[in-house]
Amino acid sequence: MIPKNNSGKKFGNSRLSSITRTMKERRNSRALIKIDPSLTHRLFHPRVPVIVCSKFGKDIAAMPANSCSAISDSPPMIALALGKRIRTNRVMRKSLVFSINWISFEPECSRDIILRLAAPFKTSTGAADKLKQNGVPYFLVRGVPVLGQACAFTLCKVNRILSTGDHDLFIASVLHAKALPRDFALDGYWRFQEYKPALYTGSIRRDPLITIQDPNGF
Ligand SMILES: Cc1cc2nc3c(=O)[nH]c(=O)nc-3n(C[C@H](O)[C@H](O)[C@H](O)COP(=O)(O)O)c2cc1C
């Protein structure tokens, strides 16, 4: 029997084969259940978090971010989504420059940085420097904080800020970048010799960071 559309007309051959294909695909697909679309961000886990740092006057902001992605190779550009209410958003809107830092799962003190900086900045202490407040060593490159533990970093300049729901999307150009010579700078690919990426599995887990099992398998 040849299927018909709502107006009673017969479907053409190509439409028919696409319907047959869809029916077959439906039979073969695993049974998936509906989930709340607001959980979409969790479907991206695990992800490699970076540490974003920015400085405006005495105010130094730093936090882990999962939402950071390269959005253009030439010119090199990145996008970063920051919650509207967080302090780092406020500092970056004023400074319009920031660093992105890639840090390794090991040593443990490096991994701890991700979890310590995930806590909101404590204003009650009167301090202005979140890195100092958390005992995280850093130095300044062109006036922007860069982590002493970074296996790579880039300096970025904000070009545009778009409001996207409960976050703001910062679109930025990459001005300057450095990485470990043995691990990345050799040919522009991570070799995972010193750098073992920390993978964030989600906030509900007791130990939300893992890493790759066999770095030589890459
Ligand atoms: C691994 C990880 C990734 C995160 N990624 C983001 C992100 O991309 N954007 C965001 O707004 N918050 C993100 N957060 C939450 C912020 O780091 C958190 O709100 C932090 O307290 C903000 O710091 P601040 O108050 O000093 O600005 C992430 C947290 C973790 C643990």
The ligand as an ORCA input file, in Angstrom:
! r2SCAN-3c Opt
* xyz 0 1
  C      33.696     23.051     36.588
  C      32.831     24.281     36.696
  C      32.489     24.985     35.559
  C      31.709     26.146     35.630
  N      31.392     26.821     34.493
  C      30.706     27.998     34.558
  C      30.450     28.752     33.382
  O      30.836     28.388     32.274
  N      29.777     29.925     33.521
  C      29.325     30.384     34.747
  O      28.730     31.452     34.801
  N      29.573     29.677     35.878
  C      30.257     28.513     35.816
  N      30.543     27.815     36.951
  C      30.128     28.362     38.252
  C      31.074     29.494     38.728
  O      32.414     29.043     38.727
  C      30.652     29.929     40.153
  O      29.375     30.543     40.067
  C      31.628     30.853     40.857
  O      31.245     30.922     42.213
  C      31.681     32.263     40.294
  O      32.688     32.957     41.001
  P      32.589     34.530     41.391
  O      31.442     34.686     42.374
  O      33.882     34.843     42.039
  O      32.363     35.269     40.116
  C      31.274     26.619     36.897
  C      31.608     25.889     38.050
  C      32.374     24.728     37.954
  C      32.719     23.967     39.202
*
